[in-house]
Amino acid sequence: MNANKPKVVKFGGSSLADAGQLRKVYDIIMAEPDRRYVVASAPGKRFRDDIKVTDLLYKCFELSENDEPIDEVFGVICDRFNGIIEGLGLDLDISDKLSSIKNAIENHAGRDYAASRGEYLNSIILAKLLGYHFIDAARVIKFRDDGTFDPDTTQELLSKKLSEHKRALVPGFYGSMPNGTIKTFSRGGSDVTGSLVARAADAYIYENWTDVSGFMMADPRIVENPQPI
């Protein structure tokens, strides 16, 4: 325990796949008061043949690029997020945000923009559940004009913004270019965001949570009941 420094916690997509998983995350964060800064992923798979929200968003982008309608696929995305909100009993309406995102994808806002919206929306929901301040990663995580990550500007902006809020939630996976367009890290980039937040917050521990307890000898999605190490 360190009274002067916070913990930063990051949760992956399978840990945030539905309302039940978000309740578990809530309990984990609230169990320790120094878990003050949280990084969240987009909703992952709820079961073996499920589709991650990020993959649904990529599909919407591809359909739009081919001038095909995205209504059906985007409707599945809306159902996922509204189902999470309803399951948590939150007083939260994201219909305007969903409409804006759909319109932007249909008007070719870009692949990275589309892919990042899962983290964006899930983080808004989790922040509401926790009572934490939501910080849009686009405002504090920056890339250069050539697309490379800008660590110095990010550290300056992110540390300043975190210092203004005792408890905050930052979406993983994305930031922004100098012109304001959304730019993502490579897949798995929420882990990178977590490390950036930990540095900026001067955290004494960075916890990277998943939905499986401990380390296992094999992938439990492939091998039945693998032994923990």
C-alpha positions as CSV (number, residue, x, y, z in Angstrom):
1,M,0.0,0.0,0.0
2,N,1.3,3.4,-0.9
3,A,-0.7,6.4,0.3
4,N,0.8,8.8,-2.1
5,K,0.7,7.0,-5.4
6,P,-2.2,5.4,-7.2
7,K,-2.6,2.0,-8.9
8,V,-3.5,1.9,-12.6
9,V,-5.7,-1.0,-13.7
10,K,-6.4,-2.2,-17.2
11,F,-9.2,-4.6,-18.2
12,G,-9.3,-6.5,-21.5
13,G,-12.3,-7.2,-23.7
14,S,-13.3,-10.5,-22.3
15,S,-13.4,-8.9,-18.8
16,L,-15.8,-6.2,-20.1
17,A,-17.9,-8.3,-22.5
18,D,-21.3,-7.9,-20.8
19,A,-23.0,-6.4,-17.8
20,G,-22.1,-9.4,-15.6
21,Q,-18.4,-8.9,-16.3
22,L,-18.6,-5.1,-15.7
23,R,-20.1,-5.9,-12.3
24,K,-17.0,-8.0,-11.5
25,V,-14.7,-5.3,-12.7
26,Y,-16.6,-2.8,-10.5
27,D,-16.1,-5.0,-7.4
28,I,-12.4,-5.4,-8.2
29,I,-11.8,-1.7,-8.5
30,M,-13.8,-0.8,-5.5
31,A,-12.0,-3.4,-3.4
32,E,-8.9,-1.1,-3.2
33,P,-9.3,2.7,-2.9
34,D,-5.9,3.2,-4.6
35,R,-7.2,1.7,-7.9
36,R,-7.8,5.2,-9.0
37,Y,-7.1,5.2,-12.8
38,V,-8.7,2.7,-15.1
39,V,-8.1,1.7,-18.8
40,A,-10.8,-0.1,-20.6
41,S,-11.1,-2.2,-23.7
42,A,-14.0,-2.7,-26.0
43,P,-16.5,-5.6,-25.3
44,G,-14.9,-8.9,-26.2
45,K,-16.4,-12.3,-26.8
46,R,-19.1,-13.5,-24.4
47,F,-18.8,-17.1,-25.7
48,R,-16.7,-19.1,-28.1
49,D,-18.6,-18.2,-31.4
50,D,-19.4,-14.6,-30.4
51,I,-18.0,-11.6,-32.3
52,K,-15.9,-8.9,-30.6
53,V,-17.4,-5.4,-30.9
54,T,-14.1,-4.2,-32.5
55,D,-14.5,-6.8,-35.3
56,L,-18.1,-5.6,-35.8
57,L,-16.9,-2.1,-36.2
58,Y,-14.2,-3.1,-38.7
59,K,-17.0,-4.8,-40.6
60,C,-19.0,-1.6,-40.6
61,F,-16.0,0.2,-42.0
62,E,-15.5,-2.3,-44.8
63,L,-19.2,-2.2,-45.7
64,S,-19.1,1.6,-45.8
65,E,-16.0,1.7,-48.0
66,N,-17.8,-0.5,-50.5
67,D,-20.9,1.7,-50.3
68,E,-22.9,-1.0,-48.7
69,P,-25.4,-0.4,-45.9
70,I,-24.1,-0.9,-42.3
71,D,-27.5,-0.8,-40.6
72,E,-27.7,-4.5,-39.7
73,V,-24.2,-4.9,-38.3
74,F,-24.3,-1.5,-36.6
75,G,-27.7,-2.6,-35.0
76,V,-25.9,-5.5,-33.4
77,I,-23.3,-3.1,-31.9
78,C,-26.1,-0.9,-30.6
79,D,-27.8,-3.9,-29.0
80,R,-24.6,-5.0,-27.3
81,F,-24.0,-1.6,-25.7
82,N,-27.7,-0.9,-24.8
83,G,-27.8,-4.4,-23.3
84,I,-24.9,-3.7,-21.1
85,I,-26.4,-0.4,-19.9
86,E,-29.8,-2.1,-19.3
87,G,-28.2,-5.0,-17.5
88,L,-26.4,-2.7,-15.2
89,G,-29.5,-0.6,-14.5
90,L,-27.7,2.6,-15.4
91,D,-29.4,5.9,-16.1
92,L,-27.4,6.5,-19.3
93,D,-28.6,7.3,-22.8
94,I,-25.9,6.9,-25.5
95,S,-28.3,7.0,-28.5
96,D,-26.9,10.4,-29.7
97,K,-23.4,9.0,-29.6
98,L,-24.4,5.9,-31.5
99,S,-26.1,7.9,-34.1
100,S,-23.1,10.2,-34.5
101,I,-20.7,7.2,-34.8
102,K,-22.9,5.5,-37.4
103,N,-23.1,8.8,-39.4
104,A,-19.3,9.2,-39.2
105,I,-18.6,5.7,-40.4
106,E,-21.1,6.0,-43.3
107,N,-19.3,9.2,-44.3
108,H,-15.9,7.5,-44.3
109,A,-14.4,8.8,-41.0
110,G,-11.7,6.2,-41.3
111,R,-10.8,2.7,-40.2
112,D,-9.1,3.8,-37.0
113,Y,-12.0,5.9,-36.0
114,A,-14.4,3.0,-36.5
115,A,-12.2,0.6,-34.6
116,S,-11.8,2.9,-31.6
117,R,-15.4,3.4,-30.9
118,G,-15.8,0.2,-28.9
119,E,-13.3,1.4,-26.3
120,Y,-14.8,4.9,-26.4
121,L,-18.4,3.7,-25.6
122,N,-17.5,1.0,-23.2
123,S,-15.3,3.4,-21.2
124,I,-18.2,5.9,-21.0
125,I,-20.4,3.1,-19.6
126,L,-17.8,1.9,-17.1
127,A,-17.0,5.4,-15.9
128,K,-20.7,6.0,-15.3
129,L,-20.9,2.7,-13.3
130,L,-17.8,3.6,-11.2
131,G,-18.6,7.3,-10.8
132,Y,-15.2,8.1,-12.3
133,H,-14.3,11.0,-14.6
134,F,-14.2,10.0,-18.3
135,I,-11.1,11.2,-20.2
136,D,-11.3,10.8,-24.0
137,A,-7.9,9.3,-25.1
138,A,-8.0,11.5,-28.2
139,R,-7.4,14.5,-26.0
140,V,-4.3,13.2,-24.2
141,I,-2.6,10.4,-26.3
142,K,-0.9,11.9,-29.3
143,F,0.7,10.8,-32.5
144,R,3.0,12.7,-34.9
145,D,2.1,13.7,-38.5
146,D,4.0,10.6,-39.8
147,G,1.8,8.4,-37.6
148,T,4.4,7.5,-35.0
149,F,3.6,7.8,-31.3
150,D,4.5,11.1,-29.6
151,P,5.6,10.1,-26.1
152,D,6.6,13.5,-24.8
153,T,3.4,15.3,-25.8
154,T,1.4,12.4,-24.4
155,Q,3.2,12.4,-21.1
156,E,2.7,16.2,-20.7
157,L,-1.0,16.2,-21.6
158,L,-1.9,13.0,-19.8
159,S,-0.1,13.7,-16.6
160,K,-1.7,17.1,-16.4
161,K,-5.2,15.8,-17.1
162,L,-4.9,13.0,-14.6
163,S,-3.7,15.4,-11.9
164,E,-7.0,17.2,-12.2
165,H,-9.0,14.2,-11.3
166,K,-8.5,11.9,-8.3
167,R,-10.3,9.0,-10.1
168,A,-10.6,8.7,-13.9
169,L,-11.1,6.3,-16.7
170,V,-9.3,6.4,-20.1
171,P,-10.3,4.3,-23.1
172,G,-7.5,2.1,-24.4
173,F,-6.3,1.5,-28.0
174,Y,-6.4,4.9,-29.5
175,G,-5.2,8.5,-29.5
176,S,-5.2,11.3,-32.1
177,M,-3.1,12.9,-34.8
178,P,-2.1,16.6,-34.8
179,N,-5.1,17.3,-37.0
180,G,-7.5,15.7,-34.6
181,T,-8.3,12.5,-36.5
182,I,-8.3,9.2,-34.5
183,K,-5.3,7.0,-34.7
184,T,-5.1,3.5,-33.1
185,F,-2.2,1.4,-31.8
186,S,-1.9,-2.1,-33.2
187,R,-4.3,-4.8,-32.0
188,G,-3.8,-5.2,-28.3
189,G,-3.0,-1.5,-28.0
190,S,-5.0,-1.1,-24.8
191,D,-2.1,-2.6,-23.0
192,V,0.1,0.2,-24.3
193,T,-2.5,2.8,-23.1
194,G,-2.4,1.2,-19.7
195,S,1.4,1.6,-19.4
196,L,1.2,5.2,-20.6
197,V,-1.5,6.0,-18.0
198,A,0.6,4.3,-15.3
199,R,3.6,6.4,-16.2
200,A,1.7,9.6,-16.4
201,A,0.0,8.9,-13.1
202,D,3.3,8.0,-11.4
203,A,1.6,4.8,-10.3
204,Y,3.3,2.4,-7.9
205,I,1.6,-0.6,-9.5
206,Y,0.1,-1.2,-13.0
207,E,-2.3,-4.1,-12.9
208,N,-3.3,-5.8,-16.2
209,W,-6.4,-7.8,-15.5
210,T,-7.9,-10.6,-17.6
211,D,-10.9,-12.9,-17.0
212,V,-8.8,-16.0,-16.1
213,S,-7.3,-16.3,-12.7
214,G,-3.6,-17.0,-12.7
215,F,-1.4,-18.4,-15.4
216,M,-2.5,-21.6,-17.2
217,M,-0.4,-24.2,-19.0
218,A,-2.6,-23.9,-22.1
219,D,-5.3,-21.8,-23.6
220,P,-8.6,-22.8,-21.8
221,R,-10.4,-22.0,-25.1
222,I,-8.6,-24.9,-26.7
223,V,-7.6,-27.3,-23.9
224,E,-10.3,-28.3,-21.4
225,N,-9.5,-27.5,-17.7
226,P,-5.7,-26.7,-18.2
227,Q,-3.7,-26.8,-15.0
228,P,-2.7,-23.4,-13.4
229,I,0.9,-22.7,-13.0
